[in-house]
Amino acid sequence: MLLILLSLISAAACYLVFAWWLPSDSERYKDYRAAEPCSSRAMRQGRTDCLSTWHLTVVKTAVDKAVGRSVANEATLTYQDSWRGTVSFGNPGPLLRRLKPGDRVTATAWRHDIVVLSKDGVGQNTSEAPRDEIQMNAAVGVLAALFAAQAFVFGAVRLASPRDYEPFIWDPYGKQLLITSTAASFGVGLPAAWIGIPWWAVPVIAVPAVVCATEITHHRLRRNAAGRGSAVRRTR
């Protein structure tokens, strides 16, 4: 029952990914790409769906700063002593590693977030900048769907045959399937994001690959089990 409950939770997560998270990120990126510089009237009205420009001062920077098991790249900025905040970056270059306390920088803001920081013609996207990487959203959704299917099948088999449910056990079948599902989902999602392949290619490629791997693994385990059974009978 616990496995079936986990499968339902994972199926719900898959639904949220494809019904809300992926479309939301896609629309946000499109809106960002379509945004234009704010006019004087838009600035007076306090609009945030356009690109506003601010001249800020660097207070301090942190490059490859160890934070637990992760690494932080960030800059603390101030505006006329009336605002102070910290922006994060995915990596230290090309701009962050050059910044020093007291430097004047130009910040581009969109929807209350600083999305680009620049100085002397060198710009760098912050972690808040929308990116066209919804292939990774699809990879998470596919992994959730595959785990939901695996957990449901394993749970249903255990309920139907409480004393004879092999090979539907964690080690080695379940573990191998989970590793295969993870590798297939992100093994397709990452290259798709780098190359620019449409997001729907992730489930189209990853799901059949996992299904084939599942069949191969299942037949191999049953063949090995049958071989062990024959060996036991011969020894008797």
Buried (B, 14 or more C-beta within 10 A) or exposed (E): EEBBEBBEBBBEBBBBBBEEBBEEBBEBBEEBEEBEEBEEEBEEEEEBEBBBEBEBBBBEBBBEEEEEEEEBBBBBBEEEEEEEEBBBBEBBEEBBBBBEEEBEBBBBBBBEBBBBBBBEEEBBBBBBBBBBBBBBBBBBBBBBBBBBBBBBBBBBBBEEEEEEBEBBBEEEBBEBBBEBBBBBBBBBBBBBBEEEBEBEBBBBBBBEBBEEBBEEBBEEBEEEEEEEEEEEEEEE
